[in-house]
Amino acid sequence: MQALPPVGRIQGVELRREAPPQGSAVSVQYSSHNRDAIGDYELVIPYLDALYLLNALRAIEDQSGFGKLSEPTR
């Protein structure tokens, strides 16, 4: 398995709609700010996998006790 560059900051998220919906995807744009990888990157996640990730993140949020955090400061 190859690792993606570590995330420095999320730049944006976009839903790419296709017909049928199984062809839709979520695009996540992010920047990396470490010694080895400096630049902007895009991760494209199939729509159903993105929903699974959202549910997993919500479960982590519920279990962690942190609650909802505000958007990161720039």
Secondary structure, 3 states (H helix, E strand, C coil): CCCCCCCCEEEEEEEECCCCHHHCEEEEEEEEECCCCEEEEEEEEEHHHHHHHHHHHHHHHHHHCCCCCCCCCC
